[in-house]
Amino acid sequence: QVHLVESGGGLVQPGGSLRLSCAASRNIFSFSVAGWYRQAPGKERELVATISGSGITNYAASLKGRFTISRDGAKNTVYLQMNSLKPEDTAVYYCNAQVPWPTVTDYWGQGTQVTVSS
């Protein structure tokens, strides 16, 4: 079992920045991949960014350059730095971790709301 707790969401003006944190209940290097997804009202959940166990990062094409995923093994935390935020970035942001053993299992956090508005 893995528990993921997101934090750092909130209200920010267009052009502003936020850093989301995802604290995991176990060693994040045990995950085959960890990442961030988001879901806006009336839309499906979509990929934002992922980071593999070996540190390879992947981003949604539309977000690359504004968002950066990183991790801190000492804190068992995955981060999402979001810059130049736009109103269309408004969504609930979810942390995800995939554990490869004994069976491939996905875990999700409860989500954190990000609202970009003036």
N, C-alpha and C positions, 0 to 999 in steps of 0.2 A: 504494500500500500504506500502511496506517495501523496502527501498533502502539499498543495501549492497555494500560497497566499500572495495575492497581488496588492500593490499599494502604489500611490503616487498620482492617481488620477485626480481630475478636478476641472475647474473652469479656467480657460485661458483665452486671451484675445488672439485674433488672427495674427500670424507672424511670431507668436510666442513659442516657448519651449516647455516641455515636460519630460521628466524621466520616470518611467514606470519600473517598479521592482517586482520580482517574483521570487519569494523565498521558498525554498524546497525543504522537505523534511528529511531528505537524504542527500548523499553525495551526488552533485549534479553531473559528475563525470561518469556516473553509472547509467546515464540516459543515452540512448542511441541518438536522440535529437531532442532539443527543447526549443520552444519558440513562442511567438505571439501571434494571435489571431484577433480579429475584431468583427463585431456585428453591429451594423447600423439599423435603426428602426425600419422594419419592412424589408430588410435585405438579408441574404444568407451570410453565414459566417465566412470570412475570407482570410487567407494567409497574409500576415504582415512580414514576418521575418523568422528564420530559424537558425539555430547553430547546432552543428553536429558534435558528437562526442570528441572528435578530433579538432574541432574549432572551425570547421568550414561553415561560412555563413551564406544564407540565401535570402533574397528579398523579393517582395512583390515588385514587379518592374516599375510600377507607377510611384513607388515610395523610395526607391533607391536614391541615395543622395541626401534625403531629408531625415531618414530614420537609421539608427545604428543599434544593432543588437550586440551585447557583450555579456560576460559572465565573470563572477568572482568565486573561485572554488573554495576559498577560505570561509566565505559567508554562505555558500550554497545558494547563491542568488544569481538570477538572470535579469539583465536590465534591457530596457528599450529607451534609448534617447530619441526624442522626437523634436525636431526643429522646424522652423518655418511652418507652423501648423496652420491648417486651412479649415474652414467650416465643414468641409466634406470629410475631415478626419474625425468628426464627432461620431462616437460609437462606444460600445462596451468592449473593452480590451481584455482578452483572456490569455492566460498563460497555459501552455501545454508542455507535457513531458512524455516521451515515449520510452518505456522500459522494455528491453529486448528479451529478458529472461525472467521466469521460465517460459512465459509466452509473451508475445508482443502485446503490450497493453498501453493504452493512452490514458493519461490523467489530465484533468482540467482544474484550474482554479475557479473561484467564484465570479471573477470578473471585476473590473474597475472602470467606472464611467469617465470618459474624456469628453468634454464639451468645449468646442471652439466657437466662441461668439463674442461679439463686441457689445 
